Amino acid sequence: MTIYSYANVFALHWVSKSEERRRMYHRMEEKEMAKYRKLSRTSSQRKALLRGQVTALLNNGKIVTTEAKAKEVRKIAEGLIAMAVKEKDNFEEVTVKTKVARKDKDGKRVKEVVDGKKVTVYDEVEKTIKKDMPSRLHARREMLKVLYTVKEVPTEAAGRKKNTREVDLVAKLFDEIAPKYADRNGGYTRIVKIGQRKGDGALEVLLELV
């Protein structure tokens, strides 16, 4: 074999190696791109959108959205539910002393005059609370990173700031949602196709807790 033949063999070998390397990088890029859907939004917009929809799903039990968004929301929501199922009983009950405002028969706070000023009267009572173990506390903090604050207003008192109350979604996850799925290994949500949306023709779906 001449020196030119060796050169040709080497060149072919180098080209094949380069092609193989290029294909490997292309496959790696495809895997990286397939990790999540961008949903035609910037990173911060996408994060805010998904946080809002996960919060709505866990608060209301179902949401209507597009198929692409539903698949992304489902991944996050099922992760939170799985975390809640794992840690739901990982706490200890402790008794603490706390001060509670004294109320009259109408539910109003009792006040007394001290040094010419009206002050609320408090009673000291014993209260049993759930103290999170370290892993449950970590799970609670991870949930709080995702979930937005939800405020609930009674229908008969709509528009009145006084009657609004904050919904503790983390407590709802641990105490209401997790016990329902204690014997279920994943698959906490379902997607039901509704049809195409008017305007852009996007496929709308109903995402709900099973």
Secondary structure, DSSP 8 states (H G I E B T S, - for coil): --HHHHHHHHHHHHHHHHHHHHHHHHHHHHHHHTTS--TTS-HHHHHHHHHHHHHHHHHHSEEEEEHHHHHHHHHHHHHHHHHHHHHTT-EEEEEEEEEEE-B-TTS-B-EEEETTEEEE-EEEEEEEEEEE-HHHHHHHHHHHHH---EEE--GGGTT-GGG-EEE-HHHHIIIIIHHHTTT--S--EEEEEEEE-TTT--EEEEEEE-
